[in-house]
Amino acid sequence: MRARAVAIILNDATTDSAEVLLMLRRKQGRAYATLPGGGIEPGETPAQACVREVLEEVNLTVTVGPELLVLENIGNLEHYFRAQVQSGEMRLGDGPEAIRSSDENWYSPQWVPLTALDAVNLVPEQARELVREVAAQ
């Protein structure tokens, strides 16, 4: 089983215009979205991997709070964290996503309004409810 670390990053969480940072994807003709995150490397804690993955994927430096959920999902053990942006300009980072990005397999980080969350094919499905729970806190 592969271990992954995943970040829930909210923007303006206390207002009606709250947004969540998602990685919009198109791969093999399928359009979907994920929360930023990726594999935990040897010697890394899940929290350290979360910080590294967010920087690699969306060019943001974050701090992470306590672990919110551990979810088994399609052969992955996913560790979910609430993360706060410290610095950086949100864009596709310089990590593997930028290298692998092509017309058939693209990545596009976007701030998505929480009011539009149901219109996005966010995977896994449990992530949608977790985002809402974090936003309600």
N, C-alpha and C positions, 0 to 999 in steps of 0.2 A: 504494500500500500504506500502510495506517495503522499508525503506531508506537504501541505500548502498553508500559506498565511495570507489573510484577506483583510482589507481595510474598508471600513465604512467611514467616508469623509463627507460631512455635511457642510453646507455653506448657508449662513443666515438661518440656522436651525430654529431660532426663536420667533421667526416671522412667518407670515403667510406665503412668502416667496422662497421658502426653504428649498434647497437643491441638494442632490446627492451626486457625487462624482461616479460616473460609470464609464466603462470601456465598451464602446459600441464596436461590434465585430461583424464581419462578413467573412464566412469561411465555407468553401464548398457549396456556394449558393444559399447558405443559411444565414439569416440576419438574427443577431441576438446581442445581449449585453451582459457584462459581468462586472462585479466590483473589482477594483484594482487588487492585484495580488499574484502570488506565484509560489514556486517551489522553495522549500526550506533546504538550504545547503548544509552539508556536514559541519558540525560545530556551531551552528546558529541556533538561537532560540527562536520560537515562532514570532515573538515580538521583534527581534532583530531582523528576521526575514521580511516582516511586514514593512518595516522602515525602508529596507533596501529595495524591495519590490516596487513600492510606491515611487521612489526616486527613479528607478529604471524605467517604469512604465509611463509615468505622467509628470516627471520632472519636478516633483514637490518633495520638500523635506518635511517630515511629519514626526510628531510624538504620538505614541500609542498609549491608550489606557489599558485597563484590565481586560483580559480575554472575555468575550461575551458568549461565545458558543464554539463548540467543537462538533463538526458535522461530517458524517461519512457520506461521500457523494461520488458515485461512479469510480470507485477504486482510489479515491483521494480521502485523506483525513484533513479537513479544512479547519483552520483556527481563525476565528473572526475577532477583529479588534475594532474599537472606535478609535479613529485617528484625528488629530488636529493638525492643520497646516501651520507650519512655522515660517516657511519661506519658499520661494520659487515661483516660476510662471508656468501655469498649467498648459502642457502641450504633450505630444507624444515624446516620451523620453528617449534616451540614447541606448536603451537596453535591447534585448533580443527582439522585442516587438517591432522596433524600428528597422532592424535588419531583415526580419521575415516579412515585413509588410509588402504587399503586391496588390495588383488589381483583383486577384482571386482570394486573397487573404489579407484583409486590411483591419487596422485598429484605429479608432478615433475616440480619444477621451473627451467626454462632454459633461457639463453640468446639466442635470436633468431635474426639472421641477418635481417635487414630491407629488404634486397634483397630477402629473403626467406618468407616474410610475406604472399604472396599470396598462398604459399604451405601449410599454417597452417589454420586449421578450427577455426579461431578466432571469438568468439561470445561475444557480438552481432556484427553484420556486421558493424555497424557504428563505432565501435572501431578501425577497420583497417584504415579508412580514418582519424580519429582523431590522431592516432599514426603518420601517414604520415605528417599531418599538423604540429604536434609538432616537428617532426624531421626536417622539412623544415625551422623552425624559426631560 
